[in-house]
Amino acid sequence: MCKQIFGILTFIFLVSSTVTEAKEYPILALGVQSVRGSHIGRWERERFLDGLEKELNLRGHIELHRNAPFLMKVQISGYSTNFGRSGGKFLGRKQYRFKQNVRLRARYEVFDRRGYELYHGNLSYNVRMDTGSSISYEDAMMKARESMLEGLGERVGSRINDRFHFMVDFEDQMYGQYGEPKSKKNVYGHSGSARLPSGSSLDFESGKVSRKNSWGDLKWEALPGKVDMHFFNPLKKSRFAMVKGKSYNSIDKSYVKRKKLSGMPLIAFDFDRKFSKGSVFVFKTTEGHYGKMQILGFRSKGAMLHHTLRLKWILF
């Protein structure tokens, strides 16, 4: 009885997850090559990146990643002018306030790993800050500087978010700029096939199948208490989506990058209607590579319907 209740609750959770899938957007990876400027050290760089990442996470289109196909460098210039200090007691303890006028300017450039510039921009950041109460003038000054740099990072992140679709379309434009044809080698970098037993996970990069938890890009699992119901469980940072009305051979990298991918589980409610032989999926691996996958068939084992999954894939 308990197993049945647990299975039903899990089923409801996964159903609700698939409903939100349509609201997901593809994720691009962006690396920060440098953040430079006068009086910009490691601490200042981290505060700027905190604000940048916070803003990018609001929309969820772009994530910061070290091994990203796109890079960004930022040059910060400008100054802040102190216009007031004050002190007083609060709850028997002396408190300090620090005020300043901030005038900063940031120039940012986004480019690919070949050095081809996608776009650049300049941003002015003028604000009057009051840090509030602090335990010392030094602490108040640090709070002010932290707030200033995080605010600048958020402004730059907002600009980057606005150019999200331009970054998605850039690859097609890049071939036109360089005058290079899309050769078969560039489009199809790696292909493979595998048999995936229930409870196993697959890594598309190496083509290996394992029973280790949280290993690889995709796990094929049985719904608890429902032996005839399975689902794809994306692992780590991988993203997936099911494709309908489009053949496997007609899908290219440009289509996958425009497809709305999700990290939510994909449930096979009824293999005759949902997952069946020939079903097509697109994905993005944990390493950031795009690809497509097709189900070749199922193999039953005892009472476990569709226990083993046969599939093939191509990485772009």
N, C-alpha and C positions, 0 to 999 in steps of 0.2 A: 504494500500500500504506500509506504514511504517513498519507494523508488518511483512509483507512478506519479505521485505528487511532485517529486523533485523533477521528473522528466517533463511534466506539464509546465512547471514554472520556468524551466530552462527554455522550453519551446516558446513560451510567451515572450521571454526576454529577447530571443533571437529574432522573432517576428518583428518586434518593435525596432530592433536594430536595422533590419532590412528596410523598414519604412523610411528611416532617416537617411538611407543611402542616397536617395535622389538629391539631397541637399548638400552632399559632399562635392568638393571641387578637386581637380588635380593639384598635386603638390610639386612645386619646383624647388630645387636645391640651389642655394646661393652661398658662396663662400666670401668671407671678408679678407682680402689680401693685406690691407694696411689701413690704419687710422692714424694720421699724422697731423702735426701742428705744433705751434709754440706752446710749451708747458703741457704737452700731451704725452703722458707716460703710460705705463701698463695699467695702473689703477684707473686713470681717466678713460683709457680705451675700453676697459671692462664695463665701466658705467655707461658709456655710449652704446656698447653692444647690448647691454641690458634693456635700454630703451628701444633699440632697434628690434630686438627679438620680441619684446612685449607687443609692439605695434604689428609686426608681421603675424603674430599668433592670433590677433583679433579676427583676421579674415581667414587664416589657415591656408592661404594659397601658396605661400613661400615659407620654407624653413631654412635655417642656417645650418650648413654642413661643410665639414672640412674638405671633403673630396667632391666638390660640386662642379657641374659643367659651366656655371657662370660665376664670375668673381666681381668683387666691388672694392674700390679703394676710395678713401675719404680724406680730404684735406680740410682741417679746421683752422680758421683764423678769426681774429676779433679780440674783444676784451670785455671785462666786467668791471664796473666802477662801484666802489663801496660808497654808500650814501648815508649810512647810519649804524650805530651800535647802541645798544641800551641794555641795562641790567636791572633786576629787581628780585624780590623774594616771592615765592609761591609755595605754600604749604611748608613754611619754615626753611625753604632751601633756595639759595640764590640761583636765578635763571638768567640766561643771556639771550639776546636776539641779535641777528645779523641781517642787514638789508643790503641789496645791491641792484644796480642796473646792469643788465646783461645785453650785450650786442655781439652776437656771433654770426659767422658766415661759414657754411659748409659747401664744399664742392665735391660731388660724388660722381664716379664713373663706373658703369657696369659693362663688362666685356666678357667674351668667351675665353677659353684656355689657349686659343691660338693668338690672342691679343686683339681680336677684332672688336671694336667698340660698338655696343648696342645703342647706348645713349648716355648722356651726362646731364647734370643739372646743377644749379646754384640755389642755395637756400639761405635766407636771412632769418635770424632768430633773435627777436628783441623782446625782452620781458623784464618786468620789475618784480623782484623776489623778496619775500620775507620768510625767513626760515622758521619762525616761531621760537619757542623756548628751547634752550640747550643748556648743558651743564657747564660750558665754557665757550669763549669766543672761538677757540680753535675748532671745537666740535660744531659750532654753528656755521663756521666757514666751510667745513667739510660737507655738511648737509646741503649748503647752498650750491657748492660745486657739483655735488652728486645730482641734485635736482636739475641743475643747468644742463649737464651732459646727457642725462637720461631724456630730458625734454627734447634736446637736439636730435638724439637717436630716434625718438618717436616721430619727429617731423620728417626725417629722412626715410624712415620705414613707411610712412604714409605715402610718400612720393613713389617709392619702389612698388608698393601695392597697386598704385594706380596704373603702373605700366606692366602689370602681370600678363595680360593677354598679348602684349607686344613680345614679351619674352617667350611665350608659347609658340608664336608664329615665327620667331627669329630663325630657326633652323632652315626653313624653306627660303627665307631671304638670304641667308648666308651663302647657300649654294649659288644663288644668282650673283652675289657680289664677288665671290671668288671665281666664278665661271667654271665650277667643277660639276660634272654630271653625277647623278645619284647612281653609282655603280651598285651591282648586286652585292659586292663585298661590303659596302658601306651600309646597305639596308639590312642585310641578313648577316649579323655577326656571329651568331652561335645558335645551333638547333639541337634538340635532344628529345628523348622519349623515355618513359619510365612506367613501371607498375607500382602503384601506391596503395599498399594495404591499409585497412582501417586503423587509425591510431598512429600512422606514420606521417612524417613531414618530408618535404622536398625542397632542395636548394637548387634554383634554376641555374646559378652560375657554374656550379660544379657538376650538376646532374645527379647528385647523390641523394639517396633515400635513407632516412634514419628514424629511429623510434625515440630519440632524445627529445625532451620537452624544450620548447622555445628555441628550436634549432631550425635554420633554413628560412624559407619565405612563405611556405604554405603547408598547413596540416589538414589531413583528411580524417574527420572524426565522426563517430556515431553519436547521435543524440541520446543522452542518458535515458534508458528505459524504452527506447524506440529503435529496435535493431534494424528496421527498414528505412530509417531516416538518418541521413548523413549531412554533413555540411563542410564547406571550405572555411578554414579559420586562418586569415592572414596573420603572419607573425612579425613581430618587431615593427619596422617602418614600411612594410610592404603594403600595397594597395591593389584592389581588384575591382572588376566590374564584369557583368555578363553582357554579351552582345547579342542582339536579336535583329533579324532582318538584314544581316550582312554576312557574306561568306568569309571563311577563314583566309583564303588566298588574297582577298581584296583589301585586307587590313594592313596598313603601313604604320610607321612610327608617328607620322603626323596625326593620324586618326586617334592613336592611343593617347597622345599628349593632350588632345582636346576632349577626350572622354572623361566623364566624371568618375573618378576612382574613389574607393572607400576602403577603410580598414575594418569595416564591420563584417561579421561572418555571412557567408552566402549559403542559404539552406536549400537542400534538395527535398522539398515537400513531397513531390511525386515525380519519380524519375521519368515517367512517360510524358510529363508536361514541363517540368522544370529542368532537371538535369537529364540529358539523354545522350545517346551516341551521336556525335557530331556537334554537341553544344560548344559554343565558342566563348572564350573569356579573354580579356586584356588585363595587363597588370604592370606594376612597377615594383622592382625588387628592392630589398633592403639597401643594396648598394646604389640604387638610383637608376638602374637600367630598365628600359621599357621593353615589353614583349607581348606576345599573344599565345594562347593555349587552346587546345581542342581536345575534347574527350573522345577517345577511340572506342571505348566500350567498358563493360563491367564484368566482373567474374564473381559468381556466388560461391559461398563456402558454408555448407551446412545450412543452418537456419538464418545466417546473416546474409540478407539480400544485398547484392551489389557490394560485397565485402571489399574487393580489390578493384581499384580504378586504373584504367590504362589511358594514358594521355601523351600528347606531344606538344612541343612548344618551340618558339623561335624568339631569341633576344635580338633587339635591334641595336 
